[in-house]
Amino acid sequence: VELLSGFSLDYDVWLEYGLQSMHAESLERINRGHSLEEFVKAVEMLSGSAIKLCVHAIIGFPWETREMVFQTADFVAGLPINGIKIHSLLLLEGTPLYREFLAQPFSMLERSEYVSLVAGFLERLPPEVVIQRLTAEGYRDIFVAPDWARNKLQVLQHLDRYQKDQGSYQGKLWDK
């Protein structure tokens, strides 16, 4: 931390931590390799330093409910972070989740569901948190689903339209 903090005198230094979800079942099923408690300790190590922190979150685990997604959003909103990268669950060939899908198929989010969840997630975040990503696309040669995630621009356009129609914006439900 000290070494990176030293760089921040001359550079804008960011670290990215992959939370993905605050729920233990999700972290275990995606083989995240760390617990929520370990994630929190890593965040606390940076607290008070000049290093900026960006957290990654995934929306669309088939076993997570809408409420669970928003619990993760509320958890993230309480962290001392500077940025977030959000994206949908992507099904990629060769991954444990893909093998699980082949053995027992599950539904992936529709674009409209994803857009609604992202808007709700953003409503819970402090207004000053920088949104660095709202959608992602997988490696084209191993990408399986969801098809709508292949077009990032369309996803962003649908999110923009949804937020305008619903009066939704970042920080709307943020509880200081």
C-alpha positions as CSV (number, residue, x, y, z in Angstrom):
1,V,0.0,0.0,0.0
2,E,2.8,2.4,0.8
3,L,4.6,1.8,-2.5
4,L,1.4,2.4,-4.5
5,S,0.5,5.4,-2.4
6,G,3.9,6.9,-3.2
7,F,3.1,6.6,-6.9
8,S,-0.1,8.5,-6.3
9,L,1.9,11.7,-5.8
10,D,2.6,11.8,-9.5
11,Y,-0.1,9.5,-10.9
12,D,-3.7,8.7,-10.6
13,V,-3.5,5.2,-9.0
14,W,-6.4,2.9,-9.0
15,L,-6.8,-0.7,-7.7
16,E,-9.6,-2.9,-8.8
17,Y,-11.2,-5.5,-6.5
18,G,-13.5,-8.2,-7.8
19,L,-16.3,-8.4,-5.3
20,Q,-18.9,-9.7,-7.8
21,S,-21.5,-10.3,-5.1
22,M,-21.7,-10.0,-1.3
23,H,-23.4,-13.5,-1.1
24,A,-21.2,-16.4,0.0
25,E,-23.1,-18.9,-2.2
26,S,-22.3,-16.8,-5.3
27,L,-18.7,-16.4,-4.4
28,E,-18.4,-20.2,-3.8
29,R,-20.3,-21.2,-6.9
30,I,-18.1,-19.0,-9.2
31,N,-15.0,-20.1,-7.4
32,R,-14.1,-16.5,-6.5
33,G,-11.3,-17.6,-4.2
34,H,-12.0,-15.2,-1.4
35,S,-14.7,-14.6,1.2
36,L,-16.7,-11.4,1.8
37,E,-14.7,-10.9,5.0
38,E,-11.4,-11.1,3.1
39,F,-12.7,-8.6,0.6
40,V,-13.6,-6.2,3.4
41,K,-10.1,-6.6,4.9
42,A,-8.6,-5.7,1.6
43,V,-10.8,-2.6,1.3
44,E,-9.9,-1.6,4.8
45,M,-6.2,-1.9,4.0
46,L,-6.6,0.9,1.4
47,S,-8.7,3.1,3.6
48,G,-7.1,6.4,4.3
49,S,-4.5,6.0,1.5
50,A,-4.4,8.0,-1.7
51,I,-5.1,4.9,-3.8
52,K,-8.5,4.9,-5.5
53,L,-10.5,1.8,-5.4
54,C,-12.8,0.4,-8.1
55,V,-15.1,-2.6,-7.2
56,H,-16.5,-5.1,-9.7
57,A,-20.0,-6.5,-9.5
58,I,-21.8,-9.0,-11.6
59,I,-25.6,-8.9,-12.0
60,G,-27.5,-12.0,-13.2
61,F,-26.4,-15.0,-11.2
62,P,-29.4,-17.4,-11.7
63,W,-29.6,-18.2,-8.0
64,E,-29.7,-14.6,-6.9
65,T,-32.9,-12.8,-6.4
66,R,-33.6,-9.1,-7.2
67,E,-33.4,-8.5,-3.5
68,M,-30.0,-10.1,-3.3
69,V,-28.7,-7.9,-6.1
70,F,-29.8,-4.8,-4.2
71,Q,-28.3,-6.1,-1.0
72,T,-25.0,-6.2,-2.8
73,A,-25.6,-2.7,-4.1
74,D,-26.4,-1.4,-0.6
75,F,-23.2,-3.2,0.7
76,V,-21.1,-1.6,-2.0
77,A,-22.7,1.8,-1.2
78,G,-21.4,1.6,2.3
79,L,-17.8,1.0,1.2
80,P,-15.1,3.7,0.9
81,I,-14.8,3.2,-2.9
82,N,-14.2,5.6,-5.8
83,G,-15.6,3.6,-8.7
84,I,-17.5,0.6,-9.8
85,K,-17.6,-1.7,-12.8
86,I,-20.9,-3.5,-13.3
87,H,-21.7,-6.2,-15.9
88,S,-24.0,-9.0,-16.5
89,L,-23.2,-12.6,-15.9
90,L,-21.7,-13.9,-19.1
91,L,-21.7,-17.6,-20.0
92,L,-18.3,-18.6,-21.5
93,E,-17.3,-21.9,-22.8
94,G,-14.9,-23.9,-20.7
95,T,-15.8,-22.3,-17.4
96,P,-17.3,-24.2,-14.4
97,L,-20.5,-22.3,-14.8
98,Y,-20.7,-23.4,-18.5
99,R,-20.3,-27.0,-17.4
100,E,-23.1,-26.5,-14.8
101,F,-25.3,-25.0,-17.5
102,L,-24.7,-28.0,-19.8
103,A,-25.6,-30.4,-17.0
104,Q,-28.6,-28.5,-15.8
105,P,-29.6,-25.5,-18.0
106,F,-30.7,-22.3,-16.3
107,S,-32.1,-19.1,-17.6
108,M,-30.0,-16.0,-18.2
109,L,-31.4,-12.5,-17.7
110,E,-33.2,-10.8,-20.5
111,R,-31.9,-7.4,-21.4
112,S,-34.9,-5.7,-19.9
113,E,-34.4,-7.5,-16.6
114,Y,-30.7,-6.5,-16.6
115,V,-31.4,-2.9,-17.3
116,S,-34.0,-2.7,-14.5
117,L,-31.5,-4.3,-12.1
118,V,-28.6,-2.0,-13.1
119,A,-30.9,1.1,-12.7
120,G,-31.9,-0.1,-9.2
121,F,-28.2,-0.8,-8.3
122,L,-27.2,2.7,-9.4
123,E,-30.0,4.3,-7.4
124,R,-28.4,2.8,-4.3
125,L,-24.9,4.1,-4.9
126,P,-23.5,7.4,-3.7
127,P,-23.6,10.1,-6.5
128,E,-19.8,10.6,-6.3
129,V,-18.9,7.0,-7.1
130,V,-17.6,6.9,-10.7
131,I,-19.4,4.4,-12.9
132,Q,-16.6,2.9,-15.0
133,R,-18.6,0.1,-16.7
134,L,-22.3,-0.8,-17.0
135,T,-22.0,-3.8,-19.4
136,A,-19.3,-6.1,-20.7
137,E,-18.9,-8.5,-23.6
138,G,-17.1,-11.8,-23.5
139,Y,-14.4,-13.1,-25.6
140,R,-16.1,-13.7,-29.0
141,D,-14.6,-17.2,-29.5
142,I,-15.9,-18.6,-26.2
143,F,-19.0,-16.4,-25.6
144,V,-22.2,-18.4,-25.3
145,A,-24.9,-16.1,-23.7
146,P,-26.8,-13.9,-23.3
147,D,-26.9,-12.8,-26.9
148,W,-28.1,-9.3,-26.1
149,A,-24.8,-8.7,-24.2
150,R,-22.9,-8.7,-27.5
151,N,-24.1,-5.2,-28.3
152,K,-22.9,-2.9,-25.5
153,L,-24.3,0.3,-27.2
154,Q,-27.8,-1.1,-27.3
155,V,-27.7,-2.1,-23.6
156,L,-26.5,1.4,-22.7
157,Q,-29.2,3.0,-24.9
158,H,-31.9,0.8,-23.2
159,L,-30.6,1.7,-19.8
160,D,-30.6,5.4,-20.6
161,R,-34.2,5.2,-21.9
162,Y,-35.3,3.1,-18.9
163,Q,-33.8,5.6,-16.4
164,K,-35.5,8.6,-18.2
165,D,-38.8,6.8,-18.3
166,Q,-38.6,5.7,-14.6
167,G,-37.1,8.9,-13.2
168,S,-34.2,6.8,-12.1
169,Y,-30.7,8.1,-11.4
170,Q,-27.6,7.3,-9.5
171,G,-28.0,8.1,-5.8
172,K,-31.8,8.3,-5.8
173,L,-32.2,5.7,-3.0
174,W,-28.8,6.2,-1.4
175,D,-29.1,6.3,2.3
176,K,-26.3,8.5,3.6
